[in-house]
């Protein structure tokens, strides 16, 4: 039933210096459906693949708005993510009431990291079985952070977590140099394309299983920050069509070029 005698709790190290309960929690993240985050100089985007437990059930919510200036995407146990998101909402509200300003992203990320790390030092608690991508914008600009069950947090330019996320990471690494100067629409297209890369051949992105959140610097000059906007259901349709149309156009061009070269060779 157990791997060994060192995985009964989250406070005991193995002789190799490992905490197996934390590793098991990381495995729960890998079982969750994939989520992708990308940041540019002006915006951050979160894209998620939603799942439904059965045909008769609704799709699980994967992108959650926390405050006007940031939101999260989750992979793993949704119940654990709900607890963490409620904690983040409380801290965001407390910052507004106490200091009269939105909470800085680095501070809230550090707070949930400390909260998760405490669970690895107290007997009788277990690590959170969820990974988060936190995307938002503050006075220092747009940011994207990754949160892991161990309590480790790090700022990212682009990131993908969850099942089959390696394919999405490969896409992100291939286009990494483009993200910094991307516009809002271009960043959304890259996020949806990366998400599509992670799908198995028998699945497609649809308005039912795709979810998207975006925030960044306001371009209209009236406000400093564009409020976190969640696209779900039919709202995703136009964005999905724009991203997939440009993806399909590339192979057609390649095919035509290939056909011309074959004729020349003949």
N, C-alpha and C positions, 0 to 999 in steps of 0.2 A: 504493500500500500504506500509506504514511504520510500523515498530514495535512500535515506539513511537516517541516523539518529540526530542529525543536525538541522532538520527542516520542520521540526515540531513547532517552532516559534520564530519570531523575527528578530530576536535579540541575541541569538547564539551564532557565533562564527564557526565555520567548519575549519579543520586543520589547514585547508588551503586558503583561508581568509575570505570565504564566500558566505553570503547570507542567502540561503536558498529561497526563503519566503519572498524576498525582493525579486529574485529571478523568476519565481512563479508568477508574481504580479506583472512582470514585464512580458511574460508569455500571454497573459490575458490581453494586453495591449495588442500583441501581434495577431490575436484572433479576431479583433474588432475590424469593422470595415474601414477602408482606407480614407484618410483625410489629408489634404494638401494645403500648404500655406506658402505664399510668396510675398516678398516685400520689395518695393522700389523706392525711389527718392521721394515719391509723393503719396503712394498708396500701399495698403496691404490687403491681401485677398485670402479668404479661407474657402476651400471647396471640399465637399464631403460626399461620399457615397452612402446613401441610406439603405438600411435593410428592414425587411419585415419578417417576423418570426414565422408566420404562416400566411397563406393566401387570404385568410379572413381578417387579418390584423392590419393595423395602420403601420406606416413606416416610422422607425425610431428617429427622433429628432437628434441631429448631429451637430448643428451649428447653433450656438446660443449667444444672444446679445447680453452683455453684462452691464454696460453703461453706454452713454452716447458715443464715447470715443474708443471703445474696444469690445471685442467679443472672443469667444473660444470655439474650437472644434474638438471633438472628443473621439477617441478610439479605445474601446475596452468596455468596462462595466458602466452602463449609463447611470445606474443608481449612485455609484461613487462620484461620477461627474456632477450629478445633481447636488450632492452635498457640497462639493468644492465650489460649484457655481453660485450657490446660495451664500456661501462664506464670502466669495469675491464681491457679490452684490452688496452685502452688508458693509464691507470695507470701503467700497466705492461711495456708498451713501454717507458713511461716517466721515470720509474725507471732505465731502461737500458741506456737511453740517458743521464740521469743526474748523476747517481751513478755508472754506468758501471756494474751493477749486477742485477739478477732477484729480483723482489719484494718479500719480505717475506710474507708468506701466512697470518699470523695473521694481518699484516698491511692492506692488500687488503680486508680481511673480515671485519675489523673494519671500513674501508672506505665505503663499501656498506651498512653496518649496520647504520652508521651515515646518509648516504644519504636517507635510507628508514625511519629512525626515524624523519627526518626533515619534511617529508610529513604528519606526524601526529601532527605537531605544526603550520602549515601554512594554513590559511583558503583558500579554493578554490582548494586545492590539495587532492588527494586520495592516500591511501597506495598502494604499489605494490601488485598485486594479484598473487604473485608467491612465492613459496618456493624453495630454492636452497640447494644442497649438493655440497660443494667445496672440492675437493680432490687433493692433490698434495704433493710435497716434497721440502724441502729447507735445509738450513745448519743444522737445528735442527732435521731433519728426516721427515718421512711421517706424514701427518696430514689429518684429515677429519673434516670439519666444517658444521654445519647446519645454514642456514639463514631463518628467519621467517619474514612475512610482517610487524610485529611490529617494526622491526629493531634489534631484539634480535638475537645474534649469540652465538653459543657454540661449543666447540670442542667435538667430539664424537669418540668412538671406532667403533661403527656400528650404522647405522640409516636407517630408511625407512619412506618416506613421500608419500602422495597421496592416491587415492582411494584404499580401501582394504589393506592398508599398515599394519594393525594390525597383519594379518597372517604372513607377512614377519618379523615384529618385534618379534613375538613369536619365529620364527625360529632363529633369531639372538640372542635372549636372551638364547635360549637353547644351542647354540654353542659358547657362548661368550668367554669361557675360551680357546677355540682352536685358536682364531684369531691371538693372539699376535705372535705366532711362525709359522704361516702358510707361505708356500712358495707362489710365484706368482701364480702358477697354482692352488694350493689349495684354495687360496683366491678367484680366479675367479669362481671356482666351487661352493663355498659357496654363492657367490653373485647370481649366476644363480639359485641355488636351493631355496634361499630365495625369489627371484622374482617369481619362479614357484609356491611357496606356496600361493602367493597372487591372483593367477588366479582363476576364477570361473571354475566349472567342465567341461563346454562346450568349454573351450579355452585351447590352447597349446602354448608353446613358440616356435617360428619359427625364421628363419633368417630374415623374413620381419618385425616382431614386437619386436625383441630384439636388444638392442644396448649396447655397453660396452666400457668403457674407463679405462685405467690402467697406473699408473706411480709409480716410486719408486727409490730406490737406484740401481745403475747399478751393475750387478754382474760380468761383464767382466774385470773389473780392469782398463779399458782404460778411462772410464768416471765416474764422481761422481753420475750423475743423469740419469736415464732412461727417455727419453722424453715421454711426454704424448701421448699414442697410442690409437686411436679410432678404435674400431672394429665395422663394420656395414655391413649389407647385407651378402654375402657369407662368409666373413671373420669370422662371428660369428659361422658358421656351426660346425667346428671341436671342438670349445670350448663348444658349446651347447651339442653336442653328448657325449663328455667326462663327462660332469656334469650329464646329465640325465641317462647315462648308469650306473654310480656308484649308482645313486638314485634307479634305478630299481633293481639292484643286491641285495640290502639290504632286500626288502620284500621277494624275492625268498629264501634267506637264512633262514629268519624267518619262512617261510611256511614249508620248509623242516624240520627244527628243530621241528616245531609244529606237523608235521605228524609222526616223529619218536617218540615223546613223547606220542602221541595218541596210537601208536602201543604198546609201553611199558605198558601204563595203561591198555590196553585191555588184 
